[in-house]
């Protein structure tokens, strides 16, 4: 239960203002509040979180403990880089109403973003709890997409999401350095 909540909170914190939520907000502005858009987005969030939790469950037992910690540091560092990158989402001028196309776009946006990398890092840390981590990550991603679908849109620019993402990126980079030093040198 603790890892479920941890995964939910990690994904909520890392996905705020992400590329997938910007895509959902843009499609909502153009297509209206179509419930199938929200259902597709939530399904994609669940699938991407489950895949990352499954990857962590498969990879962690194959590596020695020091290599797992080094991989966790690498994954957290990649998440920090993703958060530090500016979010520039080009909205389609004539978006398709195809749910398959929307799902493909959302899955590609979510496949390596910071939130799903956070689920992977947690799954590498606790590979026996992959199901709880996948469910928590999927629910966290769905919550952020629900916010993007229902509340944001035109008013998204007034929230300080860029500053939030940069602060979290800095904190994640520090965590990656400390975990990497511990894995390599056993300093901490």
N, C-alpha and C positions, 0 to 999 in steps of 0.2 A: 504494500500500500504506500509506503514511504517513497519507493522509486517511481510509482505511478504518479504521485503528486509532484515529485522532483522533475520528472520528465515533462509533465504538463506545464509547470512553471518555467522551465528552461525554454521550451518551445514558445510559450507565450512571450517571454522576454526577448527572445532572439528573432521572432518573426514579425514583431511590430514594425510596420513601415517597410516590410520586405517587398521583393519584387512580385511575389505571388499575390499579396494583398493589394498591391497597386494594380495588377492586372484585373483582379476581381472588381475593384472599385471603378476602374475605367470601363469594364464591360457592363457593370451595373448602370453607369451613367448613360451609356449608349443604348443598352437593350432594355432598361427598366429593371424593376425588382423581380426578375424571373426566378422562381423558386428552384428550377432545375439548375440554374447557374450555381446557386448556393450548394445544392446537393452534390453536384459534380465536384465543386471545390473541396467540400468536406470529404468526399470519397477519395479524392487525390491526396489530401493531407493524411488520411488514414493509411493509404497504400504506401506513400513515401516514408512515413514514420515506421511502419511495419517492416519495410524492406531494410531500412537502416538498422533497426533493432535485430533483425535476423542476421544481417552481415556481422554485427558485433558478436552475436552468439556463436557464429560459425568461426570467426577469425580468432577470437580470444583464446580458446583452448589450444590452438595450433602454435601459439607463440610462448616463449618463456616470459616470466613476470616482468623482467626489465624491458623486454621488447614491447610488451603490452603498454607499459607506462610511457615509453617513447612514442608509440603510435597514438596514444591518447593525447600527448603533448602536440604531436603533428596535427591531429584532427582539430584540436582546440585552436591551434595557430591558424589553420585554414579557415575556421569559422570566424576568427578575428579579422582575417584579410577580407572575407566576404562582407562583414559588417562595415569595414572601413571604406570599402568601395562605394562610390556614389550610386544611388539608385536612380537609374534612368530607364524608364519603361516607355517604349514607343507604343502608343495605342493605335490599333488598326483604324483606318478611316471608315471602312465598312466591315465591321466585325461579323464573323460568321455566326450563325445560330446553331451550328453543329456541336453537339455535346462531345463528340469524339475529338474534334479539333480543340475545343476548350480544354478537355482533359489532357490532351497531349501537350499543349502549351503549359498548363499548370504543373504537370509532372516534370517537364524539363526544367521549369523554374525552381521546383522544389527538390530536385534530385541531389543537388550539391550545395544547397543554401545553408546558412549558419544554423538554422533551427534543426534541420535534419542531421547536420554534423554533430550537434549537441546530443541528439538521441544516439548517434553512433558512439560518441565518447562515453556516454552513460552505459551503453550496452557492452562496450569493451571493459568497463569497470566492473559490471555485474552481469556477466553473460547468462546466468541462471534465471534472471528476471526479464528476459527479452519480451515476453508477452505483456507484462505490466508496463514496460517502457514503451512498447509500440502503441498500446492503447492510450497511455498518457500523452505521448507525442502526437498521436492522431487527434485526440480531443483538444489539445492545446492549439494545434494548427487550425482545427475547425472553429475554435473560438475566435481566433484572430481573423479568419476569413469571414465569419459572421459579422464581426465588427466592421470589416471593410465593406461588406455587402449592404449592411443596414444603415450605418451611421456616416461613413466617410464619404468619399466621392469628391464633390466640389470643395468641401471644407477641409480636405486632408492637409492642405498646405499650412493651415494655422497651427497644427500640432508640431512640437519640436522633435520630430522623429529622427532627423539627421543627427542632431546633438545626442539623442538617446542612443542611436546606433554607434556613434563614435565613442561614447563613454563605455558602452558595453564592449566594444572592440578593444579598447585600451585595457580593460579589466581582464578580458580573455587572453590578450597577448601576455600580460603579466603572469597569469595562471599557466600558460603554455611554457613560459621560460622557467618558472619554478618547477613544474612537473618534469620538464626536460632535464633540468639540472639534477633533480632527484633521481631520475632514471639513469642518467649517464654517470654521475659522480657520487650519488648517494649522499648528497650534501644535507638534505633536510630529513 
